[in-house]
Amino acid sequence: MSVYIECPRCGQGSVNSYRIVTTAEILQVCDECEAVWPPDIDPTPTGFADLEDELARRGLPLGWEQLEELEWP
């Protein structure tokens, strides 16, 4: 089971933890607006990055296939 929280940026999506497949880095990502937060802070309406920017910064192709959703017990 995953633990979802409502996105504080868009109010429409869910924020969950994802692993970047190639780097094993963990990010919190909204499935609607693609806002990204580090794994160790609570998502807020500010202080986020865009998923495309985060992937590009790492030199990775753009797209959700770069991510693996983390499942929690």
N, C-alpha and C positions, 0 to 999 in steps of 0.2 A: 504494500500500500504506500502511496506517495503522500506527502504532506504538502497541501497547497494553501497558499494565502492569496488574497485578492491583491492585484497589482495597485500600488499606491500612485503610480503614474497615470494609468489610463482608467482604472476602476472597472475594467471589463474582463481582463485576462487573469490567469492564475500564474503565480510565481512559484517555480520549483527549482530544485538543484539539478544541474546537468554537468557532465564531464565532457571536456573536449577530448575527442577520441585520440587524436595524435599526440597530445601533450599531457593528458591526464589531469589538467587543471580543472578545478571545480568553479562554476559560476552559478549565480541565481539569475534565471531568465524568465521574463513574462512571455507566455505563449501567444499573446495578442499583439502587443506593441513592440516586442523584442527589446525591451529595456533590460540592461544587465547590471547586476551588483556583485561585489565580491562575496565570497561565501561566508565571511565572518562578520558581516554587518546586517542589520535589519533593513530591508528595502524601504526607501523613503521616496517622496515625490521629487526630490532633487538628488544629486549625487550619483546619477546613473550614467551609463554609457549605452550606445546602440550596439546590438549584436554584430551587425556588419562591420562596424569600426573595430570591435574587439577581435574579430576573426582576421580582418585585414592587417591589423597591427601585428598579428602573429604570423603573417604571411600565408594564411590558410585560405582555401577557396570559400566563397560565401555560401551559406545554406545550412539548414537544420541537420543535414546528414553529417555535419561535423560534430554533432552533439549526441550524447547518450544520456537519456533521463536516468537519474539515480532513483532507485527504489529503496524505501525504508521499511523495516519490519513492522 
